[in-house]
Amino acid sequence: TPSDKLTVTGRHINLPTVNSYIKGNGHNVLQVDATRTYFYGGTNGMQFRTADNSAELVNILDNGIVQIKNNQLQLATLASDPAGVDGGVYYNTTSKTMRIFSDSAWGDVYEAPFSGAGGTTYTSGGYKYHKFTSSGTFAVTSTGTVEVLMVAGGGGAGRDDYAGGRGAGGGGAGGLIAPQTINNLSSNLTIVVGGGGTNSGGNGAAGTQGGNTTVTGLTTAIGGGGGGSHSTSTNIDNDTSGGSGGGASNGRTGSAGTSGQGNSGGNGAPDGPYGGGGGGGKNQSGASSNNGAANGGNGTNSYNVWASATSSGDSGHFAGGGAGGGKNAGGGAGGAGGGGDANNGPGQVNTGGGGGGNHASTAGSGGSGIVIIRYAV
């Protein structure tokens, strides 16, 4: 009937709109139905050629593979993300990147590997490390995930000027916080590395607290507490709390550490020869003096991989407490992790170790803290 026949109007070929076909060489080339138009290739697919038939432009093979003969596939170019459909791809002219829509969100087809700058860098075991031994900036050039290890400055030790031979408390270790993870980091981090506490005062002054270590957006590592001191049997300057607490003198109680960051300092001996208590460490409280100078609490070697990769720490340890001091009580040993030995031993730099307690003269200063950042490479 006329309704299902091909007609020609001027230069136009008109097909019926329901189940119409154009065939060539025995198979369908084009089909039109009420809702769609279909193109069919031969047994080897479909080919589009130049107007003068001199070259192939695009081949659509029978397995669905598209071959581009001019080595280019030109997609839509847009300045911002459009409404997306899974699998959609376009070129973003603002970011100069290819974008793909997947799992209900647009993302770059290729994302540059994460990298940062700042501090002293090392690469080991599939990670890049940035070690900060002083304050600075960790600058990022893309978006990624980092881990951050923070240690605060160790506390200064106590100074005992009493002529009878009593000893002062050791400085507490700087607080150490287990590595914190920052996901999707895309902005710079400001880093403050805490310095070690000191004891430059006379007349039995207590040690000063170590400096806090901070990194933008993360929990603060608290500086180690100062060791207690005295100059006469009645003039006593108490130890102080901190990341780990300072050791006490002359029968006093050692100070508390901060939960999750350190431990308490040891007690001072209540009678002769009155040794000072050891400063607390990350893994252990400072020893109490039992009529003798006491050892500082040990730090931790849980992050010896970090220490080894960055040539840091005290044989893989961080945050050891300083030893208690005493002229007649002998000398205690600093805790593993940079704690200073008795009678003027300083905490090791960039370990957060507490200073060693003393009798007369100057007491040991705490060791400075450290920040180490790492990310997979």
C-alpha positions in Angstrom: 0.0 0.0 0.0 1.2 3.6 -0.4 1.7 4.0 3.3 4.5 1.4 3.4 6.4 2.3 0.3 9.5 4.4 -0.3 8.8 7.7 -1.9 11.1 10.4 -3.3 10.3 14.1 -2.8 12.8 16.4 -4.6 16.2 15.3 -3.3 14.7 13.5 -0.3 14.1 9.8 0.2 11.1 9.2 2.5 10.8 5.9 4.4 7.6 4.7 6.1 8.0 5.2 9.9 7.2 1.6 11.0 9.7 -1.2 10.5 11.2 0.1 7.3 14.6 -1.2 6.0 17.2 -0.3 3.4 19.2 -3.3 2.4 22.4 -3.7 0.6 24.3 -6.8 -0.4 21.7 -9.0 1.2 21.7 -7.5 4.7 20.1 -4.5 6.5 21.9 -1.2 6.2 19.4 1.1 7.8 16.2 0.4 9.8 13.5 2.9 10.9 10.7 2.1 13.4 8.4 4.3 15.4 11.0 5.3 18.0 14.5 4.7 16.7 16.8 4.6 13.7 19.3 1.8 13.4 22.5 1.6 11.3 24.0 -1.8 10.5 27.5 -2.7 9.5 28.7 -5.6 7.5 30.3 -8.7 8.9 33.4 -6.7 9.7 31.6 -3.7 11.2 30.9 -0.2 9.9 33.2 2.4 8.3 33.0 6.1 7.9 35.1 7.7 5.1 36.1 11.1 3.9 33.9 12.9 1.4 36.1 12.0 -1.5 36.4 8.3 -0.3 40.2 8.7 -0.1 40.7 7.7 3.5 39.0 6.0 6.5 37.9 8.2 9.4 36.3 5.9 11.9 35.8 2.1 12.0 33.2 0.6 14.3 34.1 -3.1 14.4 31.6 -5.9 14.9 32.9 -6.3 18.6 32.1 -2.7 19.4 35.7 -1.4 19.3 35.9 2.1 17.8 39.1 2.8 15.8 40.0 6.5 15.2 42.1 6.8 12.0 43.4 10.3 12.7 44.6 9.3 16.2 42.1 11.5 18.0 38.8 11.1 19.7 37.2 14.5 20.2 34.8 14.7 23.1 32.6 17.5 24.4 34.5 20.5 25.9 32.9 22.2 28.9 34.0 24.7 31.5 32.3 22.9 34.4 30.8 19.5 35.3 27.4 18.9 33.6 24.7 16.6 35.0 26.4 13.2 34.9 25.6 9.7 33.7 27.8 6.8 34.8 30.5 6.4 32.1 30.2 9.9 30.8 33.5 11.6 29.8 34.3 15.1 28.7 37.2 17.6 28.6 37.1 20.4 31.3 38.6 23.6 29.8 39.0 25.2 33.3 41.1 22.5 34.9 42.6 21.2 31.6 41.7 17.7 32.6 39.6 14.8 31.3 36.6 14.1 33.6 34.7 10.9 34.1 31.4 10.4 35.9 31.4 7.3 38.1 29.6 6.3 41.3 27.4 9.4 41.2 30.4 11.9 41.1 32.7 13.5 38.6 36.4 12.9 38.9 39.6 13.3 36.9 40.4 10.5 34.6 44.0 10.9 35.6 45.0 12.3 39.0 48.6 13.3 39.6 50.3 11.3 42.3 50.2 13.1 45.7 53.4 15.0 46.7 54.5 17.5 49.2 57.5 19.7 50.1 59.1 20.8 53.3 61.5 19.4 55.9 64.1 16.8 55.1 62.9 14.1 52.8 63.5 10.4 52.6 62.0 7.5 50.6 61.8 4.0 52.1 59.6 1.0 52.0 57.0 2.4 49.6 56.7 5.7 51.5 58.1 9.2 51.2 58.9 10.8 54.6 59.2 14.5 55.5 61.1 15.1 58.7 60.7 18.4 60.5 63.2 19.1 63.3 62.1 22.7 63.6 58.9 24.7 62.7 58.0 25.0 59.1 55.3 24.3 56.4 54.4 21.1 54.6 53.3 22.3 51.2 51.1 20.1 49.0 50.8 20.1 45.3 47.8 17.8 44.9 45.3 15.9 47.0 46.1 12.8 49.0 46.3 11.0 52.3 49.1 11.5 54.8 50.1 10.1 58.2 51.6 12.4 60.8 53.8 11.4 63.8 54.2 14.2 66.4 56.5 14.4 69.5 56.6 17.4 71.8 59.6 18.9 73.5 60.8 17.1 76.7 60.6 18.8 80.1 63.6 20.4 81.8 65.0 18.7 84.9 64.9 20.0 88.4 67.8 21.7 90.1 68.6 21.0 93.8 70.8 23.5 95.5 70.5 22.0 99.0 73.9 21.5 100.6 72.8 18.3 102.3 73.1 16.3 99.0 69.5 15.9 98.0 68.5 15.3 94.4 66.0 16.8 91.9 63.5 15.2 89.7 64.0 14.3 86.0 62.1 16.0 83.2 59.1 14.3 81.7 59.2 13.2 78.1 57.3 15.2 75.5 53.9 13.9 74.6 53.9 11.4 71.7 50.8 10.9 69.7 50.3 7.8 67.5 50.3 8.7 63.8 47.2 10.7 62.9 45.8 10.2 59.3 44.6 13.1 57.2 42.5 12.0 54.2 42.1 14.1 51.1 44.6 16.6 52.2 44.7 19.5 49.7 46.0 22.5 51.7 49.3 23.3 53.4 50.0 22.3 57.0 51.7 24.7 59.4 54.0 22.8 61.8 55.3 24.0 65.1 58.0 21.8 66.7 58.2 22.2 70.5 61.5 23.0 72.1 62.9 21.4 75.2 62.3 22.8 78.6 65.2 24.3 80.5 66.4 25.0 84.0 68.4 28.2 84.2 67.0 29.3 87.6 68.9 29.2 90.9 67.9 28.5 94.4 66.3 25.2 93.7 64.0 26.2 90.7 62.0 23.5 89.1 62.5 22.7 85.4 60.2 24.3 82.8 57.8 22.5 80.7 58.7 21.5 77.2 57.1 23.2 74.2 53.9 21.8 72.6 54.1 20.4 69.0 51.3 21.3 66.7 50.2 20.5 63.2 47.2 22.2 61.5 44.0 20.5 62.4 45.5 17.7 64.5 45.6 16.9 68.2 48.3 18.9 70.0 51.3 17.0 71.5 51.8 18.4 75.0 55.3 19.3 76.2 56.9 17.2 78.9 56.6 18.3 82.6 59.4 19.9 84.5 61.3 18.1 87.2 60.8 19.2 90.9 63.6 20.9 92.9 64.4 22.4 96.3 67.1 24.5 97.9 66.4 24.0 101.6 64.3 21.5 103.6 61.4 23.9 103.4 61.9 25.7 100.1 60.5 23.2 97.5 59.4 23.8 93.9 57.1 21.1 92.7 57.4 19.1 89.5 54.8 19.8 86.8 52.5 17.7 84.6 52.8 17.5 80.8 52.9 15.0 78.0 54.7 12.8 80.5 55.0 14.2 84.1 58.1 15.4 85.8 59.8 13.5 88.6 59.5 14.8 92.1 62.1 15.7 94.8 62.2 15.4 98.6 59.3 13.1 99.3 56.9 14.8 96.8 54.7 12.9 94.3 55.6 12.8 90.6 53.2 14.7 88.3 50.7 13.1 85.9 51.1 12.6 82.2 48.5 13.3 79.5 46.3 10.3 78.6 47.4 8.7 75.4 50.6 10.7 75.2 52.8 9.7 78.2 53.0 8.6 81.8 53.6 10.0 85.2 56.9 11.0 86.9 58.3 9.1 89.8 58.2 10.2 93.5 61.1 11.7 95.3 62.7 9.8 98.2 61.3 10.9 101.5 64.5 10.6 103.4 68.3 10.4 103.0 69.9 10.3 100.6 66.8 11.9 99.0 67.2 10.9 95.4 64.9 12.5 92.8 62.2 10.6 90.9 62.6 9.9 87.2 60.6 11.7 84.6 57.8 9.8 82.9 58.2 8.3 79.4 55.8 7.3 76.6 55.7 3.7 77.5 56.6 3.7 81.2 56.2 5.9 84.3 59.4 7.3 85.8 60.8 5.3 88.7 60.3 6.5 92.2 63.4 7.0 94.3 63.9 4.6 97.1 66.7 6.5 98.8 68.6 6.6 95.5 68.4 8.3 92.2 65.7 6.8 89.9 65.7 6.0 86.2 63.5 7.8 83.7 60.6 6.0 82.1 61.3 4.3 78.8 59.9 5.8 75.6 58.5 3.8 72.7 60.0 2.0 69.7 56.6 1.4 68.1 57.6 3.7 65.3 61.1 2.4 64.7 60.3 2.0 61.0 59.7 5.8 60.9 62.9 6.4 63.0 65.0 4.1 60.8 63.7 5.6 57.5 64.5 9.2 58.7 67.6 8.6 60.8 65.7 9.8 63.8 65.2 8.8 67.4 67.3 7.1 70.0 68.0 3.6 68.6 64.4 3.6 67.2 62.9 5.1 70.4 61.2 8.4 71.1 60.0 10.2 74.2 62.1 8.8 77.1 62.0 10.4 80.6 64.9 12.1 82.3 66.6 10.4 85.2 66.3 11.7 88.8 69.4 13.2 90.3 71.2 13.3 93.6 74.7 14.0 94.9 74.8 11.3 97.5 72.3 9.0 95.8 74.3 8.3 92.7 73.0 8.7 89.2 69.9 7.2 87.5 69.8 6.5 83.8 67.6 8.3 81.3 64.8 6.3 79.7 65.2 4.8 76.2 64.0 7.5 73.8 66.5 10.3 74.5 66.0 10.7 78.3 69.0 12.5 79.9 71.0 10.7 82.5 71.2 12.0 86.1 73.2 15.0 87.1 73.0 17.3 84.2 72.3 14.9 81.3 70.3 16.7 78.5 67.5 15.1 76.7 68.5 14.1 73.1 67.5 16.6 70.5 64.4 15.8 68.4 63.4 12.8 70.5 61.3 14.6 73.1 63.5 13.1 75.8 63.3 14.7 79.3 66.4 16.3 81.0 68.3 14.6 83.8 67.9 15.9 87.4 70.8 17.4 89.2 72.3 18.4 92.5 73.5 22.0 92.3 75.0 23.5 89.1 72.7 23.5 86.1 70.2 20.7 85.4 69.6 18.9 82.1 67.5 20.5 79.5 64.8 18.6 77.6 65.2 17.4 74.1 63.3 19.2 71.3 60.4 17.5 69.6 59.9 16.3 66.0 57.2 15.9 63.3 57.4 13.2 60.6 54.9 13.1 57.8 54.7 10.2 55.4 52.6 9.1 52.4 52.6 6.2 50.0 54.6 6.5 46.7 
